[in-house]
Amino acid sequence: MKILNLAGLMPLRVSFLDRFFFFRGGAYNAAIARMLLAISLWLSIKEAGDAYLWNFYVESYKSWGWVPKGLAKIFVAPPNQDFVINLFHLSQFFCITMFLGVFTRTSAVIAAVSATLYASLIASFGPYWSHGFNVQLLAALSFMFGRSGDVLSVDAVVRRFRALPSPLKKHDGEYWWPVLFAELSTHMFMFGAFYQKFTLGNGVWWAWSDNLRNSLAVSWGLARFNPPELVLWVANNPWLYKTAGTLQLIAQFSTIFCLFLVRHPVLRLVIGGMFFFLEIVGLTRLFEFWHPFWVPLCLLSVDWEWLYGKITGKIGRPVSTQRGYLVMGAFLMAVQKRALDVVDNIGSRYRLAVYAFMALFFGYYAANIIWKLGEKHLNYPFSSMAFFSENRALAPYSKPNYFPIYRGWIEVETVDGKKLEPSMIPSPVVNPILISSRDASAQQQLHVSGKLLLKNAFWMNSPQLSSSSEIGSYRTYSQIVAVPPRPRPALPMVVLHSGLTSISDKLGFRGVTPSLTWDEASKQYFITVEAFGFRDPSFKILARKNVREEPQEVDPKELAGAWRGNRFFIKHTGDGAFLYTLIEVADKALGVTETYAGPENFQSYR
């Protein structure tokens, strides 16, 4: 593209994109970005999981299933532990060489790919994944092909020792784009979170409703149960959590514009670095989601060469002195002067390769955010970034209301009568309850996996629960719990609906497998109840109405209908209510009466 010289300057032959990616300097920024990303990758693989516990993870997470994601798709089943351990140490080694700048470009590629594979393996148990590692992996992958070892590296020291010519002049103009790609990956992570909040969270109501209050309550009320005073203070003061939500939307929206602020380093540092750092602080203080591997990414928005120049007074950056906003000549002069440091002799093949990589990488990144391809393709670490994006408040948003949510739950008692405190239950034990089949074999595996996790190990950020006590009773539940409405305190949450899924205790292992079927002949739904582990069971069907649609704290009532064998035909209620059923099982031979979860969220007619 040729910029016309209406302001009296010589024309420049640079493309529009060149002014953002190919300009002079940047070698030190690229080197420091390389070191920051190496630190982030090192912390990520350390936090992701323990390679030496891989066999235990495979055994204890059978109930989750093996769902390979990203690079882990090359494995149809979990690889052996020796491979995972070797991969872990390989990634560690190349993170070190990447940081030091030893065979820099090779080290950067291997460190990024091996860390991504390791994190992908860890994330491949079950259908979901945590978003803690996505952003730094994407930043490293977008950075890895760039030049970053020409200064501040062992490679540079060796080159100088061998009296080889400096590559800085030859490759001037090639140092900025990898830095900006890594920064763009980081800020697309933030912008993706904003986009999902705004589209899925009903726009500004994501911030101006009770959403953040309910999100805090859910984070601390589904597990952990020990919120700090700061959390309670924010959750119980509407002006605080609505202001915090508004500021978060502004911060997540604005960071993407750092790409256009390279020549405005102070704004770039504030919007890109400080806003992201405040996001980390907020997640840590309010949710206790401490992500140390994100902190180095904040420093990608620092122009280190400009900062050094400001401190020493040795480096200046060309700026426009024109202030005309409506005069075409003044505008073009400003554009051209700000483009004076653009390198216009970069090879066309090199530029084409960079732009092709940018189009493919960031095009797919954007497509994942817009069309949620991450959940469809499972191409981890690409993701829709939809964490905490739904509006956790019920319309109308100006009116206080319950916020219901499903929860898997367990009750554990040792043989000596000691009950496990709720705060000691790690979420990986209860998470698979809601997605597990209700048949006997799946429920049995659920108990085996849960007991292994409770007694022997920890997973990611969950506490270790090693115990020599033998588990005597293990009960799993499917529940609907809710954050109570204002002016009641946000915590503790209340149980709106709860039913067992299975039990193992001194009486054995038992449960029920319910199913819901439409009978075309009678124009009725019927519930089939298959029991296992009982001797002489009898059944009663109970129900609550509109538990999630119109949440309230009420007792269940017996559901009208008739038994035909092991099928319960439901009488048409006539009110259009959604039914949430429970199955009461009485067994005189075992001496128990227990209430199990039945089919949920259906109307009594079609």
N, C-alpha and C positions, 0 to 999 in steps of 0.2 A: 504494500500500500504506500502510495506517495503522498505525503502531507504537503498541501499547497502552501506556497510562501506568501501569504497575504500580509504577513507582518514584516516582510522585508528580510527574513532569514533564509539561509540556504535550505533547500528541501532535504528531508531525510527519507531513506528507503528502508523503513521498518514497518512491520505489520502491527496491527492493534495489539495482538497478544504479546508480541516481543517486548512491548513497553512494560509488561508485568512480570516477565520471566527471564529475559536475557539482557541484563544490564551489568555494568562493571562492578567489580568487587564481589564480596560475599564469601570468599574462601574461608575466612575465619568463622563466619556464621555457619557455613556448612559443616566445618569441623566440630564446632561446639554442638550443633544439632545432632551430629553423629554420636557424640559422647552422651548426650541427654537421652537419645533413643536407646542406646546400649544399656544405660542404667535402668530405664523403664522396662526393657525386655528382661533384664536380669531379675528385677523385682517381681515381674509377672510370673515367670516360671517357678520362682521360689514360692509364690503365694498360691499358684493354681492348684497344687496338690503334690503329695509326696510320691515320687516314682517308686520308692521302695515298698510302698503299701499298695501297689497296683493290683496284685492278685487279690488282696483283701477287698479293694473297691469292686473288682469284677464279681466277686462272690456276693458281697453285701448289696450290690445294686442290680441283682438279677430281676427284682420285681419292677425296676424302672425300664428294663429292656435296653439293648444296644441300638442306638439311633445315631449312626456316624454322621458327622457334620464337617463341612469344609474339606480340608486335606485328609481328614480321617476316613473319608469315603473310600479310600483305597483298601480299607480293611472291612471285610464283611462280618468279621467277629473281632472282639478285642484282641489286640496283639499280645504276645507274651511279655512277662515282666522284664526280662533281660533287654528286649528291644526298647521298652519305655525308659529304663534306666540309662541305657546308652544314648538314647535321644536326649534325655535331660542333660547329661554331661556334655554331649556334643553342643547343645545350645548354650550351656554355660561357657564352654571354651570359646565359642565364636562371639559371644557377647563381650568377653574380655578382649579378644583380638580386635573386635570392632571398636571398642572404647579406646584401645591403645593405638589403633590405626596400623595394624599389621596386615599386609595384603588387604587393604581397606575395603575395596569394592567387593571382593570375594567374601570377606568376613561379614560385610553388611547383608549380603544376599543370604548367606547360610544362616546367620543369626536370626534374620527376620522369618525365613521359611521354617526353620527348625522350631523356633518359639511358637509360631502359628500352628504347626503340626502338633506340638506338645499340648498347647491349650485346647486345640480341637479334640484331641483324644480325651482330655479331662471333661470336656463339655458334651461328650457323646453318650453319656448315660441318661436315658430319658429324652423326651421330646423338646425340652426347654434348655435354656442356658442363661447364665448370668452375663450382664453387660459390662462387668468390671474390666475385661481384658480386650474388648473389641477395639477401642479407640487407639491404644498404643500399637496394637498389631497392624491396624490399617495405616497408621502413620509410618511405621517402619517399612511396610510393604511398598508404600508410595515413594519412600525416600531411597530405597536400597540401590537403585541403579545410578544414582547421581555421584558426582565427584565430591569427596569429602575428606580425602587424605593427603591433600597437597600441602597442608600446614597442620601443626599441632598433632603430629603422628609419627610413629616409628618409621613409616615409609618415607616421610620427609627428611628425617634425620639420616637415614641410610642414603637417600639421594644426595644429600649435601655432603656426606662423608665420601661418597664416590665421585664428588665434583661434577655431578650431572647438572645440566641447565634446569633452572626453575620452570615448572610448568604453568606458573601463574599467568604469565602474559599470553602464552599460547591458548590457554583454556579460559581466559577472561570472558565472562558472560555465561559460563556454564555452571556457576556455583549457586545461584539463587533459586533456580527452579526446584531442586530437591528439598530445600528448606521450605519453600512456599507450598510444595505438595504435602509435606508432612504437616505443616500448619493448617492447610486446607482440610486435610483428613480429620484433624482434631476439631476444627470448627464446624465441619459438616456433621460430626457427632453431636455437637451442641445444637446446631440448627435443626438437625433431624428430630431431636427431642422436642424442640419448639414446634416444629411442623406437626408432629403427631399430637402434641397437647392441644394445638389450636384446631386441628381437624377432628380428632376423636374426643377431645375434652370440651367441646361446645364453645370454642373461642375464648373470649375473656372470662367466661364463667368458670373456666378451669381455675382461675385465680380468685374470682370474686364470689364463688360459692363456698360451701363448707368442704370442698374437695381436699385441700391441704390438711385441714383438721382431721378428716377421716383417714387420709393417707398416713399421717403420723400415728393415729390410733391403731390402724391395721398393722403397721410395721411393728408396733410394740405389743399389740393385743392378741395377735395370732400366735406369737411365740415370744420368748424372752421375759415379758411381764415385769420388767424392772426399769421403767422409763426414768431418765434423770429429770430433775426439777425444771430444767430449761424446756424440755419437751412438753411437760404438763402446762407450763406457763404459756407457751405459744399455742398449744392446741385448745386452750380454754379462753383465748382472747381473740375474737374475730378480727379486730383491726390489725393484729400482729400477723396472723397467718394469711390474711388477704393481701397485706402489703408485701409480705415475703413472696407470695405466689406471683404477684405482679412484677416484682423486681426480677424474679427468676425468668419469667417470659421475656422481659426486656433483654436480660443478659444473654439468654440462649439465642435470641433472634439476632442480636447485633454482632456477635463474634464472627459471623460469616463474612462481614465486610472488611475484615482485616486484610484480605487479599488486595484490596484497593488502597491500603494505608501504608504500603511499604515506604513511601516517601514522607510519611507522617509518623515517625517512630514512637513518639509519646502516646498518640492516640492508639496506635497498634498495640503498644504494651498494655495500656489501660483496658481496652476493649477485648483484646485477645488473651493476654496473660492474666491480668488481675480479675476479670470477670470469671474466667475459668477457675482460678484459684478460690474465689469466693464460693463458687459452686461446690468445690471440694470441701471447703470449710463447713458449708451448710449441711451437706450430706453427712459429714463426720459428726458435727455437733447435734444435729436433730435426729438422724437415723442411725448413727454409728456405723455408717458404711465408709470405713477408712480405706482409701485407695492411694497408698504412697506412690504407686507406679504412675499415677496421673500427674503428680507434682512436676516432674521434669518436663512434661508437655507444656506447662504454662510458660516455660522459659524459651520455647520455640518462637514466641512473639517478641523476643528481645532482639533488637538490632545491635549486636555486640560491637561491631565496627563503628557504628555511629556513637554508641555509648563511650567507647574508648576515645574516640575523637573529641567528644564533649569534655571528657575528663582531662585529656592532655592538650586539647586545642590543636591537634595535628591534622585532623581530617575534616574536611568540609563536604557538604552535599549540595549540588546546584539546586537552587530554588528560583521560582519566578517572582519578579518584583511587580508584576502587573496585578491590578485589582479590578479590572473591568470585567463584569459578569455578563453584560449585554452587548458588548462591542465584539464583533466577530474577529477583528484583527488582534485585539488584546487576548481573546480566548485562545486563538491559535498560537500566539506567541507563548502563552503560558504552557500550552500542551507541548510545544516543541522544546522549550527550555527545560521542562521537567523530563523530557525524553533525551536530553543531551548525553546522559550516561548510558544509553542503550547501545549495546554492541551490535552493529549492523552487518558484521561479516561472519556470523555463525553459519556453518555449512547447512545447506538446505536439507540434506538427508538427516543430519543430526536434529534439526528443528522438527522435521516431519516425524522422526521417531519419538521425540519428546511429546509432541502434540497428539500423536496416535496413542501413546501410553496414557496420556492424560484423558483423552476422550473415552478410552475403554475403561480405565480404572474408575474415574469419577462419574462417568456415565452410568456404569453399573451400580456404583455407590448411590447415586441419586435415584436410580430406578428402584433400588431396594427400599429407600425411604418413601418414595411416592406410592409405589404399588405393592409394598410389603413383600418383596421377593425373598427376603431373608428367611421368613417363616415357611415359604413355599419350597425354595430350593435348598435350604439348610446349608448355604454356602458361607459358613462361619469363617472369618469374623464379620462379613457383611451382614447387615441387619437393618430392620426398619427403625431401630432406635425407639421403640414404642414403650419403653419402661416408664411406669408411673404416668402414662399419657392419658388413660381414660379418666373421665370425670367421676371421682368417687363421691358423688352426691346425687340425690334423686331430685328430678324436677317436680315442682317449680323450685329453682335454685335459691330464691329469696326466702323460702320457707324452711325452717328447721325440720329435719326428718331423720329417721333411722337410716343407716347405710348397711345393708346386709351383704355378706360375703360367705362363700363356702370355705370350710376348713376341714382338713383331715385331723384327727386327734387320737391320742392313745392314753390309756390309764395303765400304769405299771405298778405292780406290788411284788416285793421280794417274798421269799418263803418265810421269812421271819416277821412279815407284816409291815415292812417299811414301804411307804408309798413314794414314788418318784415325784419330786417337785416339778410343777409345770415349767419353771425357768431352766430346768436341767435337760429339757427335751429339745434336741437340735432339729431344725426344720427338715433336713433330709430324711428323718425318720417318719415324719407325718405327711410330707408332700406327696408320696406315691399313693396314699390311701385313696384319694379321690379319683385317680386314673386307673386303679387296679380293677381287674375283673372280679366279680363277686363269686365266681365258682371256687370250689374247695381248694384246688391245687394252687390257684393264684393267691388266695388268702393265706394259705400255708406258707408260701414263699415270702409273702409280705411280713409274716411274723418272724420267719427265720432271718430275713434281712434286717428287720428292725432290732431284733435282739443282738445280732452281731454288731451293729453300729453302736448300740447303747453300752455294750460291755467291753468293746475292744479297741475302738479307734475314733478318730475325728475326721471330719471332711471339710476341707477348705477352712472357713471361719467358724465352724461349729466347735464347741468345747469338747475336750476328751472326757469320756464318761467311763473310764476303766473302773471295774468293780469286781470284787471277789464274791459278791452276793449273788445267789441264784435267783433268777426271775421265777416267781411262782404264778403270777397272773398277768396276762397281757391282753388288753382289750383295745380294739380299733373302732373308731367312730367316723361317720360322715355327719358333719354338722353345718348348720347355717347360723352364723353369729352376726352381730351387728354392733356398730358404733351407735350409742344412744344419742338422741337429738339434743341440741341446746334447749334449755339452759343446764341440762344435766352434764356432768363431767364427761369428757370424751372417753375416758378409761375408768374402770374396766369395761370391756365389751360384754354384751349380754348374749345368751344363747337363745335363739328363736326356735330352732328345730334341731333335734339330735337323735341319731339312731346308730346302734351297733352295726358293724359289718362282720365281725367274727371275734371269737374269744378262745384263748387257750389258758387253761388253769388245771387244778387237780382233778377236775371232772372230765378233762380231755379237751379236744379241739372241736369247735362247733360254730355254726352260723347258718344263714339262709341265703339262697340264691333266688332273688325275685326277678320277674320279668313282666312287662306290660304288653298286651296284645289286643288288637281290635278284632272283635267278632262280627263279621259282616251279617251273619244270619240274624243275630239278636240286636244288632246295632248298639253294642255295648263294649266297653273296655273290660278286660278281665286281668287280674293279677295272678300269675302262677307262682307258687311258693314251693321251692325245693329245699328241704332242710338237710343238713349233714351234722353228724355228731350227737344227735338227740336220740332218745329211746322211744318215747311215746308223746310226741309234741301235739299240741292243739294251737290254733291260730286265731287271732283277732286283728282286724284291719282298722287302724286309727288314721286320722288325717287332720292336717291344718290347711287352711285356705289362704291363698295369696301371701305366702310368707315373704316372698321377695317383691311382689307387686305392691302390696299395702302392708309393710312390716309392722308387727305389733307383738307384744309378749302375751300369748294366750296358750292355754292347755289344749292338747289334741282331743278330738272327739271321735267316737266310733263312726266309721263310714258306713252309710247305708248300702246294702247289697246282699247277695246270696252266694253261698258256697255250692259248687258242683265239683265234688272230688277235691283236688288241690287247687282249684281255680275259684277265684272270688270275682263274681260279676258285679260291676259297680253300677249302682242305680244313678240315673240321670239326675244331677243336682238342680238343673234348671236355672242356675244363677250365673253361669259362665265363669265361675271361679276356677283358679288354677289350684290343683290338689298336690299336696306334699304328704305322702303316706308313710306310715310306720307299721311294722308287723310285730305284734305282741305274741311271743311264744311262751307257752306254759308247758312244762314237762314235770309231772308229778314224780316220775321215776327218778329224775335227777334232782328234783326239789328246787327247780329254778323257774322264775318268770322274768323274761328279758325282752327288751324292745329293740328291734332291728330296723334299719333304714329300708324303706320301700321305694317304689318308683316315685319320681317327683316331677313337678312342673308340667302337669298335663291337665286338660279339661276333661270332664266326665263324658263328653260326647264329641263327635266330629261334625 
